[in-house]
């Protein structure tokens, strides 16, 4: 997929973004290779497209950070050992997914 097609797909994903952390992570994972390409060669994108991608990326990172804070808060509020294990496992999953992204 060339740069223009990738941008169209990502912008469509951003427009359809439902606010969930899972979808945010999926879109960020689409953006990362594109950003890596843009660092190695001059972009074939317009300034407006670059700004849209940057604004979308920043919003998604904020959503993921809020989800991480929420999970930490939920974990600290739980008292049962089984519940803690469940939330802890999900938290570790999200953290490992975020580490791959960041």
Secondary structure, 3 states (H helix, E strand, C coil): CCHHHHHHHHHHHHHCCCCCHHHHHHHHHHHHHHHHHHHHCCCCCCHHHHHHHHHHHHHHHHHHHHHHHHHHHHHHHCCCHHHHHHHHHHHHHHHHHHHHHC
